[in-house]
């Protein structure tokens, strides 16, 4: 999964997590970082999204960054930058979802989530010329030794990671929504 796709997914999941816990977020006097909704989402980001980002950066780094940079030049920097951007997108999505839910603008939260998911899906056809082949920056810039995406490990691992993300996030939303409605 490329970085831009994961950033948009992190943003969408943040907003949808806030929407799922909207009852707790509206009525609790605790600081946000102590609310169960935020803690559950933070666990999801820490245990699912960040490892996904690390995996794709570590094993398919140049493809992960759309071959815009050669990750071999400063590998630690680009890895930290990717993780920081992902955490920022997740927090921004949750914060915007929180603000909209507290203002009772639930429809806006759902629309932002749907728009973010649609933009994430649009990354694939719009960047297909770069995403259709997997290799290093040098291989991409010199057009040799590249593997087609559907025959590469990036495809199979991406399929597995999407399944894990969808299942884990579905479980999170279901349980947060059910738990916060029962407790408030």
N, C-alpha and C positions, 0 to 999 in steps of 0.2 A: 504494500500500500504506500503510495507516495505521500510525502509530508503534507502537501496542501489538502489532500483528501482527509488525512487524519486530523488536521487542524479544524476543518469544517465539521467533521464528525464530533470532535471534542466540544466544539462550541454548541452544536445541536444537542448533544447529550447533557451538557450543563444546563441549558435552558429547560429541557424536558425533565430533568431531575428536579429542578426548582418547581416546575409545574406539578410534578407528582407529589411533592411535599408541601404544596401551597397552603394547606390548612395549618400545618405546624409553623410555616414561615410567617403567616399572617397573625397568628395568635400567641406565639411564644415570645417571652421577654428575654430569653437567653441571647447571648451574642451568636451571630451566624455560625462561627466556627465551632460552637458547642451543640448545635442542633443536629439531631439524628439524620435528617435529610442531607445536610452538607457532609457529615462524616461518612455516610454510606456512599455518596458520590465520590468523595475523596478516596475511599478504598477502591472503588471501581477504577478511577483514574490511575491510582498507584499500582494496582494489581493486574490491570488489563491494558489500558492505553499506553502507559509509559513502557512496559515491557515490549509491546508491539512496536513502538517507535524505536526502541533500542535494538530489537531484532532486525528490523528492516534497515536501520542505519548500519549496523555492524556487518550484515551479510550482503546487502545490496545498496550500499551507501550512495553511490553515484546515481543509480536509477531512482532511489528514494528521493533524491534532491533534483530530479529531472535533468541530470547531467549539466546543471548550471555551474557547478563548481567541482573541482577535482578534490575529493575528500582525502586523497593521499597526502596532500600538502599540509593540512592542519587537522588531522582526524579528531582530536579531542575537542577542538573548537566547534566544529560542525555538529558533533554529537551533542555537546552541551547546548548549542543553539537550538537544535531540533527539540530536545527535551524541554527547554525553557519556553519555546514557542507553544508547544503542546500544553504545558501547564497553564500558560497565560490564556490560551484560547478556552480551555476548560473553565478556568476561573471567571473569565469574562462572560462566557455563556451562562454560567450559574448566576453571576451577579445581575446580568440583564434579566434573566428569568425571575430572580428574586424581586427585583424592582418592579417588574410588570405584574407579578402575582400579588405583591403587597398593595399595588394600586388597583387590584381587581380587574386587570386587563388580561384575562386568561386567553382570550382569542388571539391577542397579539403575540403571546408567548407561543401558542401552537403554530401560528403563521411563521414566526421567526424560525422555529424548529424545522418546519416543513421546507421553508426556503433554504435553510442551511444544508439540509440533506439533499435537496435537489441540486444545489451548487456543488456539493461534494460529488454527486454522481456525474455532474457535467464535466468534472475534471478529466474523467477518463476519455470521452470522445474528443474533447478540446485539446488534450495533450497526447493523443494517441501516437503521434509521430515519434515522440520521445519515450513513451511508455511501452510501445510495441516490441521493443528489444531490450534485453538485459545484458549488462556487461559493465566494464569500467569506463571511466571518463575517457581514457586514452583510446579504448576500443570504439567508443561511440564517435569520438571526434575524427578518428582515422578510418572508421567504417570497416572493421575487421573483427572476427571472432565473437560476434554478438549472438546471443541465443534469443529465439523468438519468445515472447512473454508466455504464451500458453504451453511451451515446452520447458520452461525454466522453473527452478525451485521457488522463485518469487510468486508464481501463480498458485502453486499448491499450498505454500505456506500462507499466502494471502487469503485463500479460500478457507483454510482452517481458522485463521485469525478473525475473519469476518464472522464466521459461525460462532466463535467464542464471544466476540463483542456483542453480537445480537442476542445470544442466549443470556449472557451475564447482565446486559443492560435491561433486557426484558424482565429478568428476575428482579433486578433492582427496582425498576419502576413499579412493578406489581406489588412488591412487598412494602416499599416506601409509601405508596398511595394507600394501601390497605392499613398499614400501621398508623400513619398520621391521621387518617379519618377516624380510626378507633380511639386514638388517645386524646384527640382534641375535642 
